[in-house]
Amino acid sequence: MPEAPSLGAASLWRGHRGRLRLPDGLPARLGYDAVGMPTDIGRRVMKCLPRIGCVFADDQRWWWIVPSGSNIDVAWPLFTSYAVGARMTDLSGEYSGRSRLPRLIHHPQDDSPYTPPIPLYFMTCHIAGIQPRWSPGDASGPPQAI
């Protein structure tokens, strides 16, 4: 895995109001959101995916950069967090009072910041033992453990 560039806490916050900041030179033409999951699951997912974009981490969660709207009609597992616009401050106070955001731990080898959301979703569900499920207008509730 390539070594991530060092990003100081000041550069993470400057002008971004709690938003994860992508490294320079990685265009996010589709906008970007972030999917957070516990560290242990994040490590397992990383070993299985063939293509990985930017991944950030703190002491408890790994955050995967995905295109904006990757939560539409998808029932992400309950243990995940979905940050629209990769804004950590919007996560019910989860990052309020912290001095810095998660740090970049994986820099993609190409010029795309994104981890493909569908493989990320399927692998996250598989590792957690949860049946993947989505469909437009599906109101039958959250995914059930299998």
NORLINHU-V927135 format. One record per residue. N is the residue number from 1. PSI is psi in whole degrees, 0 to 359 (999 if undefined). Layout:
n->N psi->PSI
n->N psi->PSI
//
This chain:
n->1 psi->130
n->2 psi->148
n->3 psi->134
n->4 psi->145
n->5 psi->150
n->6 psi->129
n->7 psi->117
n->8 psi->160
n->9 psi->321
n->10 psi->320
n->11 psi->334
n->12 psi->321
n->13 psi->326
n->14 psi->111
n->15 psi->8
n->16 psi->356
n->17 psi->55
n->18 psi->16
n->19 psi->137
n->20 psi->131
n->21 psi->123
n->22 psi->150
n->23 psi->150
n->24 psi->143
n->25 psi->1
n->26 psi->97
n->27 psi->138
n->28 psi->67
n->29 psi->336
n->30 psi->10
n->31 psi->176
n->32 psi->146
n->33 psi->179
n->34 psi->139
n->35 psi->120
n->36 psi->145
n->37 psi->160
n->38 psi->148
n->39 psi->315
n->40 psi->321
n->41 psi->320
n->42 psi->317
n->43 psi->317
n->44 psi->319
n->45 psi->316
n->46 psi->325
n->47 psi->339
n->48 psi->337
n->49 psi->136
n->50 psi->337
n->51 psi->125
n->52 psi->132
n->53 psi->212
n->54 psi->136
n->55 psi->131
n->56 psi->157
n->57 psi->151
n->58 psi->198
n->59 psi->337
n->60 psi->336
n->61 psi->152
n->62 psi->139
n->63 psi->119
n->64 psi->129
n->65 psi->127
n->66 psi->161
n->67 psi->150
n->68 psi->142
n->69 psi->9
n->70 psi->1
n->71 psi->355
n->72 psi->123
n->73 psi->25
n->74 psi->132
n->75 psi->84
n->76 psi->143
n->77 psi->152
n->78 psi->334
n->79 psi->355
n->80 psi->162
n->81 psi->140
n->82 psi->120
n->83 psi->103
n->84 psi->131
n->85 psi->13
n->86 psi->36
n->87 psi->108
n->88 psi->334
n->89 psi->346
n->90 psi->3
n->91 psi->66
n->92 psi->46
n->93 psi->5
n->94 psi->326
n->95 psi->8
n->96 psi->137
n->97 psi->351
n->98 psi->149
n->99 psi->341
n->100 psi->161
n->101 psi->172
n->102 psi->151
n->103 psi->154
n->104 psi->125
n->105 psi->346
n->106 psi->125
n->107 psi->128
n->108 psi->154
n->109 psi->342
n->110 psi->197
n->111 psi->23
n->112 psi->132
n->113 psi->354
n->114 psi->141
n->115 psi->130
n->116 psi->123
n->117 psi->326
n->118 psi->311
n->119 psi->323
n->120 psi->315
n->121 psi->310
n->122 psi->317
n->123 psi->320
n->124 psi->313
n->125 psi->315
n->126 psi->310
n->127 psi->324
n->128 psi->352
n->129 psi->33
n->130 psi->137
n->131 psi->123
n->132 psi->143
n->133 psi->132
n->134 psi->153
n->135 psi->149
n->136 psi->128
n->137 psi->11
n->138 psi->113
n->139 psi->24
n->140 psi->5
n->141 psi->181
n->142 psi->162
n->143 psi->147
n->144 psi->147
n->145 psi->145
n->146 psi->999
//
